[in-house]
Amino acid sequence: MEPEMGTDLDFAAATGANDGGVVRIRRDLHRFPELGFLEYRTAAKVAATLERLGWSVKAGPEVMVEGEMPGRPSPAETVAAREAALAAGAPPEWVARMPGGQTGVVAELRRGDGPVLAFRFDMDALPVRETEVLDHAPNREGFRSRRARVMHACGHDGHTAIGLALAARLASPTARWRGTIRLIFQPAEEGGRGARPMVAAGVVDGVDHFFAGHLGCLLPSGTVAPVATGFLYSNKLDAFLEGRAAHAAMGPQEGRNALLAGATAALNLHAISRHAEAPTLVNVGRMVAGSGRNVIADSCHLVLEVRGSSQAALDYMDCRAREVLAGAAAMQDVALRIEEMGGSIGATPSPEAAAIVADVARTVPGITRIEPEWPIGGGDDATLMLRRVQEQGGSATYFLLGADLKGIHHAVDFDFDEAALPQGVDLFAGIAERLLGQDRPHHQDGGEA
């Protein structure tokens, strides 16, 4: 395959530019979005850039436990993604180090003794077809997605770009800090799949301070919320209904209709009674069934999720969803198989970590307002990392960086105010300087990733 046009952006060089390098990286990533566990171009370019900047880099099986990867892509999907990444300029030596969808990257830099500080950046895109409306900035400015039905519709391209620009700033000889900094570039945040295998691999073990952030979330530009609230517990499920095909006119009684079972399940899943003591949600996002107009459908695949504001609320929804699926299968006498495809948990940020974000945000040019907290409007499996750090005695928070949106998250016309990108770099760098500044006393040893 011939390399695609416009794939020669040198990320390492761009990170050092003062004239919008972080924006150029974001736009390059936006052109080449990749789904969860298939981020081969993104992850390989991230790893190569970090190595050039002087970071110690680990990837693939070094930072992800294969057996803890829910909802893994098929071998065929993985091969296709690797080939597309190589054709789009991914460094082959790094692609080779990421077998079987293990596209996580962790970089570490140590400067003497001191606390271990970790930042998380997610990399994956969504199965969304980007709008063709000419006024949409990626269309107008020429950085529209080149991948059919795949789009960075949540801002993770911005997160990754911030992480790389931050890596360059922190690696500079003029950066004044002492201790260990760990940058975690996570795959498959969408669907709540990528954090679990990385936590299992120990990427946040030994971390004293942990920070993750998100652009947008309806927070206006120029605003920072040191605490994101409203993290929902969630389970992502795939339901497979298997029936029996038959001629729809000659012998419908011989068939076992999986499509009807799926349709019944979809309607009744959305009819589950909500919980009086906690917010609960359910969504069937996709249903695929049948093979022909005159054939009783012998298979149906439902893609769904349940959410709750607490573990108890989630357990209630999960139990009811499985009962609904079982009942619909029994009604049509079809077999049912349910696979768990991911999930996330709630989070309670550490007050001391949130206070640091607020203090630093007040010094960032362009940030004019601090909102004490702001609802995230969904979830993020970075909460698994956050909780692990807290369980070990560390502090952690998940903050939101305001960026005006042109379209809501996960929509075909999603886009964000790119002025937030350099602000994000300043904010993360300021947190590092505040916690690891050379004028602060340190008594802990740094660790290796």
Secondary structure per residue as TSV (DSSP state, phi and psi in degrees):
chain	resnum	aa	ss	phi	psi
A	1	M	-	360.0	140.2
A	2	E	-	-81.2	141.6
A	3	P	-	-58.0	143.6
A	4	E	-	-76.9	152.4
A	5	M	T	-65.9	143.8
A	6	G	T	79.3	25.2
A	7	T	-	-107.8	18.1
A	8	D	-	-101.4	16.6
A	9	L	-	-65.1	124.9
A	10	D	-	-85.3	103.3
A	11	F	H	-61.5	-41.5
A	12	A	H	-61.6	-42.0
A	13	A	H	-67.5	-39.5
A	14	A	H	-65.7	-32.9
A	15	T	H	-64.0	-26.0
A	16	G	T	-89.8	-2.1
A	17	A	-	-79.4	141.4
A	18	N	S	-98.3	4.1
A	19	D	S	-114.5	45.1
A	20	G	S	95.0	25.6
A	21	G	H	-59.5	-40.3
A	22	V	H	-65.1	-33.2
A	23	V	H	-69.2	-41.6
A	24	R	H	-63.1	-38.2
A	25	I	H	-65.2	-45.1
A	26	R	H	-57.8	-43.5
A	27	R	H	-68.7	-35.3
A	28	D	H	-62.9	-45.8
A	29	L	H	-64.0	-34.8
A	30	H	H	-64.8	-33.8
A	31	R	H	-66.0	-28.6
A	32	F	S	-125.2	66.0
A	33	P	-	-72.1	150.2
A	34	E	-	-139.7	141.4
A	35	L	-	-76.5	168.9
A	36	G	T	-57.5	136.1
A	37	F	T	65.7	9.0
A	38	L	-	-125.0	18.5
A	39	E	-	-82.1	53.7
A	40	Y	H	-69.3	-43.9
A	41	R	H	-66.0	-48.3
A	42	T	H	-59.0	-52.5
A	43	A	H	-65.2	-40.5
A	44	A	H	-67.2	-40.8
A	45	K	H	-69.3	-35.8
A	46	V	H	-61.6	-48.8
A	47	A	H	-62.3	-45.0
A	48	A	H	-63.9	-39.4
A	49	T	H	-65.7	-45.5
A	50	L	H	-61.2	-41.0
A	51	E	H	-63.4	-42.6
A	52	R	H	-63.6	-30.0
A	53	L	T	-80.9	-4.4
A	54	G	T	101.5	8.1
A	55	W	-	-83.9	151.3
A	56	S	E	-82.8	122.5
A	57	V	E	-119.2	134.8
A	58	K	E	-124.1	152.3
A	59	A	E	-154.1	168.1
A	60	G	G	61.8	-133.1
A	61	P	G	-60.8	-18.4
A	62	E	G	-67.6	-24.5
A	63	V	T	-128.1	7.3
A	64	M	-	-142.4	134.2
A	65	V	-	-90.4	117.6
A	66	E	G	-57.1	-40.3
A	67	G	G	-72.2	-4.7
A	68	E	G	-110.4	25.4
A	69	M	-	-107.5	92.3
A	70	P	T	-72.9	148.6
A	71	G	T	63.9	39.7
A	72	R	-	-67.9	146.0
A	73	P	-	-68.3	161.7
A	74	S	-	-72.2	160.4
A	75	P	H	-55.9	-37.2
A	76	A	H	-66.1	-41.1
A	77	E	H	-64.6	-38.5
A	78	T	H	-65.6	-44.5
A	79	V	H	-61.0	-45.0
A	80	A	H	-62.5	-40.7
A	81	A	H	-67.0	-40.5
A	82	R	H	-62.7	-43.7
A	83	E	H	-64.4	-42.2
A	84	A	H	-64.4	-38.4
A	85	A	H	-65.0	-44.2
A	86	L	H	-63.3	-39.2
A	87	A	H	-66.4	-24.7
A	88	A	T	-99.3	18.1
A	89	G	T	95.4	14.2
A	90	A	-	-69.3	136.9
A	91	P	-	-63.1	117.3
A	92	P	H	-61.8	-31.5
A	93	E	H	-65.6	-29.7
A	94	W	H	-84.4	-36.4
A	95	V	H	-57.2	-40.1
A	96	A	T	-64.7	-21.5
A	97	R	T	-90.4	7.4
A	98	M	-	-126.3	69.1
A	99	P	G	-74.7	155.5
A	100	G	G	56.3	33.7
A	101	G	G	80.3	10.2
A	102	Q	-	-85.5	78.8
A	103	T	-	-101.2	17.6
A	104	G	-	-74.5	149.5
A	105	V	E	-135.8	134.0
A	106	V	E	-131.0	128.2
A	107	A	E	-119.1	144.4
A	108	E	E	-137.1	142.8
A	109	L	E	-136.2	130.0
A	110	R	E	-122.4	132.7
A	111	R	E	-129.0	84.7
A	112	G	S	74.3	-170.9
A	113	D	S	-77.3	152.5
A	114	G	-	155.5	177.4
A	115	P	-	-63.8	161.7
A	116	V	E	-101.7	122.1
A	117	L	E	-115.3	129.3
A	118	A	E	-123.9	140.5
A	119	F	E	-122.6	139.1
A	120	R	E	-111.1	136.4
A	121	F	E	-131.7	127.9
A	122	D	E	-94.1	155.1
A	123	M	-	-123.7	-13.7
A	124	D	-	-85.9	159.4
A	125	A	-	-108.8	-168.0
A	126	L	B	-126.8	155.7
A	127	P	S	-78.8	68.4
A	128	V	-	-126.6	135.3
A	129	R	-	-86.9	116.9
A	130	E	-	-65.5	140.2
A	131	T	-	-59.2	151.4
A	132	E	-	-100.1	5.3
A	133	V	-	-59.9	129.2
A	134	L	T	-66.3	-26.6
A	135	D	T	-77.9	-10.2
A	136	H	S	-65.5	123.2
A	137	A	H	-52.1	-44.8
A	138	P	H	-59.0	-31.0
A	139	N	H	-75.5	-45.2
A	140	R	H	-65.7	-37.7
A	141	E	T	-97.5	-1.9
A	142	G	T	83.9	27.2
A	143	F	-	-125.3	32.0
A	144	R	-	-60.0	152.2
A	145	S	-	-57.8	133.6
A	146	R	-	-97.3	5.6
A	147	R	S	-105.6	125.0
A	148	A	T	-62.5	126.3
A	149	R	T	62.1	24.1
A	150	V	-	-133.9	136.5
A	151	M	B	-152.9	144.1
A	152	H	-	-78.4	90.0
A	153	A	-	-109.2	22.3
A	154	C	S	-138.7	-11.0
A	155	G	S	102.7	6.4
A	156	H	H	-68.1	-24.6
A	157	D	H	-62.7	-38.1
A	158	G	H	-67.5	-39.7
A	159	H	H	-61.5	-45.9
A	160	T	H	-63.9	-41.3
A	161	A	H	-62.9	-41.4
A	162	I	H	-60.6	-44.2
A	163	G	H	-60.0	-40.2
A	164	L	H	-72.0	-42.2
A	165	A	H	-63.7	-37.4
A	166	L	H	-63.0	-42.5
A	167	A	H	-58.1	-40.9
A	168	A	H	-65.7	-42.3
A	169	R	H	-66.9	-42.9
A	170	L	H	-70.7	-27.1
A	171	A	H	-81.7	-10.5
A	172	S	S	-63.7	140.3
A	173	P	T	-59.8	-21.4
A	174	T	T	-84.6	-9.6
A	175	A	-	-71.7	124.2
A	176	R	-	-99.5	97.7
A	177	W	-	-155.8	161.0
A	178	R	-	-142.8	130.3
A	179	G	E	136.1	-145.4
A	180	T	E	-131.0	132.2
A	181	I	E	-117.3	132.7
A	182	R	E	-121.6	123.2
A	183	L	E	-105.6	122.4
A	184	I	E	-109.9	114.8
A	185	F	E	-102.9	107.5
A	186	Q	E	-99.3	133.0
A	187	P	S	-84.8	168.2
A	188	A	-	51.3	47.2
A	189	E	T	-70.5	-40.3
A	190	E	T	-62.7	126.8
A	191	G	T	90.1	-4.5
A	192	G	T	63.7	51.7
A	193	R	-	-119.7	-28.7
A	194	G	S	-84.6	-26.5
A	195	A	H	-72.6	-36.5
A	196	R	H	-57.3	-50.8
A	197	P	H	-66.2	-25.8
A	198	M	H	-77.4	-39.6
A	199	V	H	-62.2	-42.4
A	200	A	H	-62.4	-29.2
A	201	A	T	-81.2	-5.9
A	202	G	T	86.9	21.8
A	203	V	T	-70.0	-18.2
A	204	V	T	-110.4	7.5
A	205	D	T	-68.4	138.3
A	206	G	T	79.9	4.0
A	207	V	-	-82.2	130.1
A	208	D	S	-89.3	-33.5
A	209	H	E	-138.0	132.3
A	210	F	E	-132.7	135.9
A	211	F	E	-137.5	134.8
A	212	A	E	-132.7	153.5
A	213	G	E	-145.5	169.1
A	214	H	E	-143.9	139.3
A	215	L	E	-79.7	146.5
A	216	G	-	82.7	-117.6
A	217	C	T	57.6	34.1
A	218	L	T	68.1	10.3
A	219	L	-	-83.6	126.9
A	220	P	-	-65.6	155.0
A	221	S	T	-56.1	146.9
A	222	G	T	81.7	8.5
A	223	T	E	-122.9	144.9
A	224	V	E	-128.0	136.2
A	225	A	E	-112.7	108.7
A	226	P	S	-64.7	-17.9
A	227	V	S	-129.9	120.2
A	228	A	E	-89.0	132.5
A	229	T	E	-114.6	174.1
A	230	G	-	77.1	21.2
A	231	F	-	-63.2	127.4
A	232	L	-	-99.3	140.7
A	233	Y	E	-74.6	139.7
A	234	S	E	-146.7	151.1
A	235	N	E	-124.7	132.9
A	236	K	E	-106.2	125.0
A	237	L	E	-125.8	144.1
A	238	D	E	-113.9	127.5
A	239	A	E	-111.5	128.1
A	240	F	E	-115.1	118.6
A	241	L	E	-107.1	126.3
A	242	E	E	-120.6	118.5
A	243	G	-	-114.5	-140.8
A	244	R	B	-141.5	131.2
A	245	A	-	-76.7	151.2
A	246	A	-	-162.6	161.6
A	247	H	B	-66.4	129.8
A	248	A	T	-70.8	-18.5
A	249	A	T	-111.1	-41.3
A	250	M	T	-74.1	-35.9
A	251	G	-	-155.2	55.0
A	252	P	G	-60.9	-28.0
A	253	Q	G	-66.4	-17.9
A	254	E	G	-82.5	-13.7
A	255	G	-	-88.0	165.2
A	256	R	B	-129.9	107.4
A	257	N	-	-84.9	101.4
A	258	A	H	-71.5	-30.0
A	259	L	H	-65.1	-43.5
A	260	L	H	-64.8	-37.5
A	261	A	H	-62.2	-43.2
A	262	G	H	-65.0	-42.2
A	263	A	H	-65.1	-42.2
A	264	T	H	-61.1	-43.8
A	265	A	H	-63.2	-43.9
A	266	A	H	-60.2	-45.4
A	267	L	H	-65.4	-43.7
A	268	N	H	-77.7	-24.0
A	269	L	H	-62.8	-43.1
A	270	H	H	-72.4	-13.0
A	271	A	T	-96.0	3.3
A	272	I	-	-57.4	132.2
A	273	S	-	-63.1	131.6
A	274	R	-	-74.0	160.5
A	275	H	-	-88.1	133.2
A	276	A	T	-71.6	-22.8
A	277	E	T	-101.4	-5.8
A	278	A	S	-161.4	141.7
A	279	P	-	-59.7	138.6
A	280	T	E	-138.3	149.5
A	281	L	E	-140.7	155.2
A	282	V	E	-146.7	146.4
A	283	N	E	-150.8	130.6
A	284	V	E	-98.1	110.0
A	285	G	E	-92.0	-17.5
A	286	R	E	-158.9	140.5
A	287	M	E	-139.5	125.9
A	288	V	E	-125.7	128.4
A	289	A	E	-153.4	155.3
A	290	G	-	78.0	173.1
A	291	S	S	-136.5	-20.7
A	292	G	-	-163.8	162.1
A	293	R	T	-61.6	-37.5
A	294	N	T	-110.1	27.9
A	295	V	B	-123.4	127.4
A	296	I	-	-61.1	126.4
A	297	A	-	-66.3	123.6
A	298	D	-	-98.7	-0.1
A	299	S	E	-150.0	151.5
A	300	C	E	-152.9	137.2
A	301	H	E	-123.6	120.3
A	302	L	E	-109.7	134.3
A	303	V	E	-112.5	117.7
A	304	L	E	-144.5	168.3
A	305	E	E	-144.9	152.3
A	306	V	E	-125.7	148.0
A	307	R	E	-138.6	156.0
A	308	G	E	-154.0	156.3
A	309	S	S	-80.3	-5.0
A	310	S	S	-145.8	166.4
A	311	Q	H	-62.8	-38.5
A	312	A	H	-64.4	-41.2
A	313	A	H	-65.3	-40.3
A	314	L	H	-64.3	-43.8
A	315	D	H	-59.5	-40.1
A	316	Y	H	-60.5	-49.6
A	317	M	H	-64.9	-40.6
A	318	D	H	-63.9	-43.8
A	319	C	H	-62.3	-45.9
A	320	R	H	-65.5	-38.4
A	321	A	H	-62.4	-43.1
A	322	R	H	-66.2	-35.9
A	323	E	H	-65.9	-41.2
A	324	V	H	-62.4	-45.8
A	325	L	H	-61.7	-43.1
A	326	A	H	-65.0	-40.4
A	327	G	H	-65.5	-41.9
A	328	A	H	-64.7	-38.5
A	329	A	H	-65.3	-42.7
A	330	A	H	-64.3	-36.7
A	331	M	H	-58.6	-38.3
A	332	Q	H	-102.9	4.9
A	333	D	T	57.3	48.4
A	334	V	-	-117.2	159.3
A	335	A	E	-82.7	149.8
A	336	L	E	-127.2	133.7
A	337	R	E	-131.9	131.7
A	338	I	E	-117.5	130.3
A	339	E	E	-116.3	134.1
A	340	E	E	-82.5	126.2
A	341	M	E	-112.2	1.2
A	342	G	E	148.6	-177.6
A	343	G	E	171.1	174.3
A	344	S	E	-148.5	167.2
A	345	I	-	-125.3	170.8
A	346	G	-	-79.0	178.5
A	347	A	-	-152.2	147.6
A	348	T	-	-124.5	100.5
A	349	P	-	-60.2	151.4
A	350	S	-	-76.8	128.3
A	351	P	H	-57.3	-36.8
A	352	E	H	-67.9	-35.9
A	353	A	H	-69.5	-41.5
A	354	A	H	-62.6	-38.1
A	355	A	H	-63.9	-36.5
A	356	I	H	-64.6	-43.7
A	357	V	H	-59.0	-44.9
A	358	A	H	-63.2	-44.8
A	359	D	H	-63.2	-44.2
A	360	V	H	-68.6	-39.8
A	361	A	H	-58.6	-32.3
A	362	R	T	-66.5	-16.9
A	363	T	T	-98.7	-4.4
A	364	V	S	-85.0	124.9
A	365	P	T	-57.6	132.7
A	366	G	T	95.0	-17.4
A	367	I	-	-88.7	116.5
A	368	T	-	-116.6	-5.4
A	369	R	E	-147.5	138.7
A	370	I	E	-115.1	117.8
A	371	E	-	-94.7	123.1
A	372	P	S	-54.3	-37.2
A	373	E	-	-155.1	161.6
A	374	W	E	-155.5	138.1
A	375	P	E	-71.1	134.2
A	376	I	-	-76.3	-24.3
A	377	G	S	80.2	20.2
A	378	G	S	174.8	-118.6
A	379	G	-	-160.7	176.8
A	380	D	-	-162.6	129.1
A	381	D	T	-76.3	3.1
A	382	A	H	-59.2	-18.4
A	383	T	H	-60.2	-28.5
A	384	L	H	-64.2	-39.8
A	385	M	H	-69.3	-43.5
A	386	L	H	-58.2	-47.4
A	387	R	H	-65.4	-39.6
A	388	R	H	-61.3	-42.6
A	389	V	H	-62.5	-45.2
A	390	Q	H	-63.9	-37.8
A	391	E	H	-62.3	-26.9
A	392	Q	T	-90.8	5.5
A	393	G	T	95.3	4.5
A	394	G	-	-88.7	173.6
A	395	S	E	-108.5	151.3
A	396	A	E	-159.6	150.1
A	397	T	E	-151.0	161.1
A	398	Y	E	-121.7	118.4
A	399	F	E	-115.9	165.7
A	400	L	E	-118.8	136.3
A	401	L	E	-110.1	115.2
A	402	G	-	-60.7	138.3
A	403	A	-	-156.6	116.3
A	404	D	-	-56.7	139.1
A	405	L	E	-107.4	144.3
A	406	K	E	-91.1	-22.9
A	407	G	E	-149.8	152.2
A	408	I	-	-66.5	157.2
A	409	H	T	-53.2	137.7
A	410	H	T	75.7	8.2
A	411	A	S	-93.7	160.6
A	412	V	T	-66.3	-22.8
A	413	D	T	-108.8	21.4
A	414	F	-	-61.1	136.8
A	415	D	E	-164.8	157.0
A	416	F	E	-131.2	162.2
A	417	D	-	-68.2	111.8
A	418	E	T	-70.7	-10.0
A	419	A	T	-61.9	-20.0
A	420	A	H	-72.6	-19.3
A	421	L	H	-65.0	-54.4
A	422	P	H	-63.2	-30.0
A	423	Q	H	-63.4	-39.0
A	424	G	H	-63.9	-40.9
A	425	V	H	-62.2	-46.0
A	426	D	H	-60.7	-39.8
A	427	L	H	-67.8	-48.7
A	428	F	H	-62.8	-43.2
A	429	A	H	-63.3	-38.7
A	430	G	H	-64.6	-36.6
A	431	I	H	-62.9	-43.6
A	432	A	H	-61.6	-43.9
A	433	E	H	-66.4	-36.0
A	434	R	H	-67.5	-41.8
A	435	L	H	-83.7	-32.1
A	436	L	H	-118.1	13.1
A	437	G	-	-54.8	143.1
A	438	Q	T	-65.2	-15.1
A	439	D	T	-87.5	2.6
A	440	R	S	-97.8	141.5
A	441	P	-	-73.2	144.4
A	442	H	-	-131.2	142.1
A	443	H	-	-131.4	-0.9
A	444	Q	S	-108.4	152.7
A	445	D	-	-88.8	143.2
A	446	G	-	-74.1	163.1
A	447	G	-	-124.2	170.4
A	448	E	-	-95.1	149.3
A	449	A	-	-70.0	360.0
